[in-house]
Amino acid sequence: MPRWTVAADGSGDYTSIQEAIDSVRVHWEERTVIFIKKGVYRERVTIPDNKPMISLVGESMTETIITYNLDANLRPNGKPIGTFETSVLTVHGDDFTAEHLTVHNTAGVGPGIGQALAVYVSGDRAVFTNVRMLSYQDTLYTSKGRQYFKSCFIAGHVDYIFGGATVLFHECEIHSLRDGYITAASTTAQTEFGFVFLDCKLTNGPEADAVYLGRPWRPHAHVAFINTWMGPHIRTEGWDNWRNPDNEKTARYMETGSHGPGGATDGRATWAKMLEPETAAGWTIERVFAGADGWNPVS
């Protein structure tokens, strides 16, 4: 198994994370581990689709930091670059893993500042463990495929977890910085599972006291909160139809076992569903990620 070290101070094999990734052979059939020492790495990192099985392993969740500053309204050529060109970490390769590091898009809040991605994932079978993802609007874009997030910290404001992938968030902290929306799923009608939050915790900063669990980016959005602690910032109605009552007929929003100050479900939007505990118990990791390959991220 190839293993390289990245160190900002020059004590490793590389000083740049991207330089290490660029050194990986295309279509390499072994896992490549890139160990990243503590430090601040001001760069954009991309895992191309012809480089599967790459692992980024940080030395510290809080002190190994990949950071950049890009927002959707930047105009280097006179036109906005757009949301999907702003990500600090972009993962197109399959079977990617990341652990013990922080990804931070530092684009701030102000006039003319738009979406600013921290992480963009389109590869299949991705696993993130003990990773902090920090931004403001559109922090995490899970475009497609299957992804598993364990013990991660994700912070943002508006639609900061969005996309059409099948994703399980397990024991993660989801932190709202201001009033807004946590999820904006674009699940297709043919996809059984979209965003599943299991044993998670929804927390808030001092400027967040009226936050929706989600709104549907696409009509058949699927989001489920299972046994999740919810802070007082979660709105009583829970869900928003994104200014389109027709979405109420198709969006698949559900929860069970919600608890904490914002966990009361008796005032939830009438078009959302209370998931039976027996049904939720059957939504195991194996069930959510069921596929022809039998992938299980924790096996």
PLY file of the C-alpha trace (Angstrom):
ply
format ascii 1.0
element vertex 299
property float x
property float y
property float z
element edge 298
property int vertex1
property int vertex2
end_header
0.00 0.00 0.00
1.66 3.28 -1.09
1.88 5.77 1.78
3.18 9.32 1.49
3.46 12.17 3.96
2.55 15.79 3.33
4.04 18.40 5.65
3.84 22.16 5.26
7.26 22.53 6.92
9.00 20.36 4.35
9.60 17.38 6.62
7.48 15.00 4.50
7.51 13.69 0.96
5.48 16.67 -0.27
4.53 20.13 0.97
1.27 20.22 -1.01
-1.65 17.78 -0.77
-2.48 18.22 -4.44
1.11 17.51 -5.40
0.87 14.17 -3.61
-2.41 13.34 -5.36
-0.94 14.28 -8.73
1.80 11.71 -8.12
-0.68 8.84 -7.86
-0.83 6.75 -11.03
-4.16 6.80 -12.86
-6.34 3.72 -12.46
-4.05 2.46 -9.69
-5.57 -0.65 -8.12
-4.22 -0.30 -4.58
-5.28 2.09 -1.86
-2.96 5.08 -1.58
-2.70 6.68 1.88
-1.65 10.32 2.07
-0.85 11.29 5.65
-1.12 15.05 6.27
0.72 16.53 9.21
-0.67 19.35 11.34
-0.64 22.66 9.53
-2.66 25.01 7.38
-2.70 24.03 3.70
-3.98 26.93 1.59
-4.89 25.08 -1.58
-7.73 23.52 -3.51
-7.61 19.75 -3.59
-9.16 17.58 -6.32
-9.39 13.79 -6.51
-10.01 13.04 -10.22
-12.30 10.24 -11.32
-9.38 8.18 -12.69
-7.74 7.96 -9.25
-9.85 5.72 -6.99
-8.96 4.42 -3.53
-7.20 7.52 -2.20
-7.19 8.17 1.55
-6.43 11.52 3.14
-5.47 10.99 6.77
-4.88 14.08 8.86
-2.79 14.19 11.99
-5.46 16.20 13.82
-9.13 16.94 13.15
-8.72 20.54 14.29
-5.09 21.24 13.40
-4.81 19.69 9.94
-6.64 22.32 7.90
-7.25 22.52 4.16
-8.55 25.99 3.36
-9.29 28.34 0.50
-11.45 31.37 -0.17
-13.82 31.20 -3.14
-17.45 32.16 -3.56
-19.87 31.79 -6.44
-19.97 35.49 -7.29
-16.25 35.94 -7.90
-15.74 37.33 -11.42
-12.20 36.68 -12.66
-13.40 36.81 -16.28
-16.31 39.14 -15.81
-18.78 36.35 -15.09
-19.58 34.65 -11.78
-17.69 31.38 -11.41
-20.78 29.58 -10.05
-21.38 27.37 -7.06
-19.72 24.19 -8.28
-16.38 25.88 -8.98
-15.89 27.03 -5.40
-15.13 23.80 -3.53
-12.00 23.46 -1.41
-12.04 19.64 -1.59
-13.51 17.97 -4.68
-13.85 14.19 -4.81
-14.70 12.54 -8.14
-12.79 9.29 -7.54
-14.54 6.23 -6.11
-13.67 4.58 -2.78
-12.24 7.77 -1.30
-11.76 8.16 2.44
-10.87 11.13 4.64
-10.31 11.32 8.37
-9.04 13.62 11.12
-8.90 16.91 9.23
-10.75 20.17 8.57
-11.92 21.56 5.23
-12.76 25.27 5.41
-13.98 27.66 2.75
-13.36 31.03 4.37
-15.53 33.07 1.97
-17.47 35.21 4.40
-20.83 36.90 4.57
-21.41 40.23 2.89
-22.90 42.04 -0.10
-22.36 40.12 -3.32
-20.96 37.01 -1.66
-22.63 33.80 -2.79
-22.38 30.08 -2.28
-19.03 28.74 -1.09
-18.49 24.98 -1.01
-16.17 23.29 1.41
-16.61 19.75 0.04
-18.00 18.47 -3.27
-18.40 14.69 -3.62
-19.49 12.84 -6.75
-17.51 9.62 -6.28
-19.19 6.41 -5.11
-18.48 4.67 -1.79
-16.86 7.66 -0.05
-16.25 7.63 3.71
-15.55 10.66 5.92
-14.64 10.09 9.57
-13.91 12.84 12.11
-13.85 15.54 9.44
-14.91 19.15 10.01
-16.55 20.89 7.03
-16.88 24.63 7.49
-18.46 27.28 5.30
-21.60 29.39 5.19
-23.90 28.68 2.25
-23.78 25.28 0.48
-21.05 23.78 2.67
-21.37 20.15 1.54
-22.49 19.09 -1.94
-23.14 15.37 -2.22
-23.79 15.20 -5.94
-24.28 11.48 -6.58
-23.19 8.04 -5.44
-23.14 6.72 -1.86
-21.37 8.40 1.02
-20.98 7.71 4.72
-20.13 10.44 7.25
-19.20 9.28 10.76
-18.58 11.60 13.72
-18.21 14.65 11.47
-18.92 18.33 12.19
-20.70 20.26 9.43
-21.41 23.97 9.80
-23.31 26.39 7.58
-26.32 28.61 7.09
-28.43 28.08 3.95
-28.94 24.70 2.23
-25.59 23.69 3.61
-26.08 19.96 3.03
-27.44 19.45 -0.47
-27.44 17.16 -3.49
-28.82 13.95 -4.93
-26.57 11.28 -3.38
-27.52 8.54 -0.93
-25.87 9.64 2.30
-25.85 8.38 5.87
-24.78 10.85 8.56
-23.96 8.82 11.66
-23.34 10.48 15.03
-22.51 13.78 13.35
-22.95 17.32 14.68
-24.83 19.58 12.26
-24.28 23.20 13.27
-26.40 26.11 12.03
-24.66 29.48 12.05
-27.76 31.60 11.33
-31.43 31.15 10.45
-31.85 29.10 7.32
-32.20 25.55 6.04
-30.08 22.53 6.90
-30.80 20.35 3.87
-31.70 20.85 0.22
-31.95 17.34 -1.19
-32.37 16.67 -4.90
-33.08 12.95 -4.60
-34.60 11.40 -7.71
-37.95 9.61 -7.60
-36.17 6.33 -8.34
-33.72 6.65 -5.42
-35.03 5.11 -2.20
-32.73 6.89 0.24
-31.44 10.44 0.13
-30.11 11.97 3.37
-30.45 9.80 6.46
-29.36 11.31 9.79
-28.86 8.65 12.47
-28.10 9.48 16.11
-26.97 12.97 15.13
-27.03 16.28 16.98
-28.38 19.57 15.58
-26.73 22.54 17.27
-26.73 26.29 16.70
-24.68 29.43 17.02
-25.96 32.61 18.73
-27.45 33.99 15.49
-29.52 30.89 14.69
-32.90 30.57 16.34
-35.29 29.69 13.47
-33.91 26.91 11.28
-35.76 24.48 9.00
-34.73 20.83 8.75
-34.90 21.13 4.99
-36.52 22.27 1.79
-36.71 20.29 -1.49
-34.22 21.32 -4.15
-35.99 18.78 -6.37
-39.59 17.53 -5.96
-38.78 14.02 -4.68
-36.26 15.06 -2.02
-35.78 12.37 0.64
-34.55 13.28 4.13
-34.98 11.31 7.36
-33.91 12.17 10.91
-33.70 9.12 13.17
-33.06 9.40 16.92
-31.57 12.88 16.48
-31.16 15.50 19.20
-32.44 18.88 18.01
-31.62 22.21 19.63
-34.11 25.04 20.28
-33.29 26.65 16.92
-35.31 24.07 14.96
-38.61 25.53 13.79
-41.77 23.84 15.05
-43.03 23.10 11.52
-39.65 21.61 10.62
-39.98 21.62 6.84
-40.43 24.19 4.06
-41.89 23.61 0.57
-39.53 26.07 -1.17
-42.41 28.35 -2.23
-44.07 25.51 -4.16
-47.08 23.73 -2.62
-46.75 20.97 -5.25
-43.56 19.85 -3.51
-45.69 18.84 -0.55
-47.16 16.02 -2.66
-43.80 14.51 -3.63
-41.12 15.39 -1.04
-40.32 12.50 1.29
-39.59 14.10 4.65
-39.74 12.01 7.79
-38.42 11.61 11.32
-38.67 9.40 14.36
-37.16 9.53 17.82
-36.41 13.25 17.59
-35.62 14.69 21.01
-34.24 17.78 22.66
-35.69 21.31 22.76
-36.49 21.30 19.03
-37.48 17.66 18.78
-41.21 17.93 19.42
-43.01 16.67 16.33
-46.64 17.48 17.12
-46.39 20.81 15.29
-44.53 19.56 12.21
-45.75 20.33 8.69
-48.74 18.09 8.02
-47.26 16.85 4.74
-44.18 15.42 6.45
-44.28 11.87 7.78
-43.65 10.36 11.17
-41.53 7.27 10.50
-42.49 4.18 12.46
-39.67 3.13 14.85
-39.90 -0.43 13.55
-39.33 0.78 10.00
-36.42 3.01 11.06
-34.81 0.08 12.90
-34.61 -1.73 9.58
-32.75 1.13 7.96
-29.35 -0.30 8.78
-26.14 0.79 7.08
-26.37 -2.30 4.88
-29.97 -1.45 3.94
-29.35 2.21 3.12
-26.32 1.43 0.96
-27.75 -1.71 -0.65
-26.36 -2.26 -4.11
-25.10 -4.96 -6.42
-21.62 -4.62 -4.90
-22.81 -5.19 -1.32
-20.84 -2.18 -0.04
-20.75 -1.71 3.72
-18.57 1.22 4.84
-18.05 -0.13 8.36
-17.28 -3.76 7.54
0 1
1 2
2 3
3 4
4 5
5 6
6 7
7 8
8 9
9 10
10 11
11 12
12 13
13 14
14 15
15 16
16 17
17 18
18 19
19 20
20 21
21 22
22 23
23 24
24 25
25 26
26 27
27 28
28 29
29 30
30 31
31 32
32 33
33 34
34 35
35 36
36 37
37 38
38 39
39 40
40 41
41 42
42 43
43 44
44 45
45 46
46 47
47 48
48 49
49 50
50 51
51 52
52 53
53 54
54 55
55 56
56 57
57 58
58 59
59 60
60 61
61 62
62 63
63 64
64 65
65 66
66 67
67 68
68 69
69 70
70 71
71 72
72 73
73 74
74 75
75 76
76 77
77 78
78 79
79 80
80 81
81 82
82 83
83 84
84 85
85 86
86 87
87 88
88 89
89 90
90 91
91 92
92 93
93 94
94 95
95 96
96 97
97 98
98 99
99 100
100 101
101 102
102 103
103 104
104 105
105 106
106 107
107 108
108 109
109 110
110 111
111 112
112 113
113 114
114 115
115 116
116 117
117 118
118 119
119 120
120 121
121 122
122 123
123 124
124 125
125 126
126 127
127 128
128 129
129 130
130 131
131 132
132 133
133 134
134 135
135 136
136 137
137 138
138 139
139 140
140 141
141 142
142 143
143 144
144 145
145 146
146 147
147 148
148 149
149 150
150 151
151 152
152 153
153 154
154 155
155 156
156 157
157 158
158 159
159 160
160 161
161 162
162 163
163 164
164 165
165 166
166 167
167 168
168 169
169 170
170 171
171 172
172 173
173 174
174 175
175 176
176 177
177 178
178 179
179 180
180 181
181 182
182 183
183 184
184 185
185 186
186 187
187 188
188 189
189 190
190 191
191 192
192 193
193 194
194 195
195 196
196 197
197 198
198 199
199 200
200 201
201 202
202 203
203 204
204 205
205 206
206 207
207 208
208 209
209 210
210 211
211 212
212 213
213 214
214 215
215 216
216 217
217 218
218 219
219 220
220 221
221 222
222 223
223 224
224 225
225 226
226 227
227 228
228 229
229 230
230 231
231 232
232 233
233 234
234 235
235 236
236 237
237 238
238 239
239 240
240 241
241 242
242 243
243 244
244 245
245 246
246 247
247 248
248 249
249 250
250 251
251 252
252 253
253 254
254 255
255 256
256 257
257 258
258 259
259 260
260 261
261 262
262 263
263 264
264 265
265 266
266 267
267 268
268 269
269 270
270 271
271 272
272 273
273 274
274 275
275 276
276 277
277 278
278 279
279 280
280 281
281 282
282 283
283 284
284 285
285 286
286 287
287 288
288 289
289 290
290 291
291 292
292 293
293 294
294 295
295 296
296 297
297 298
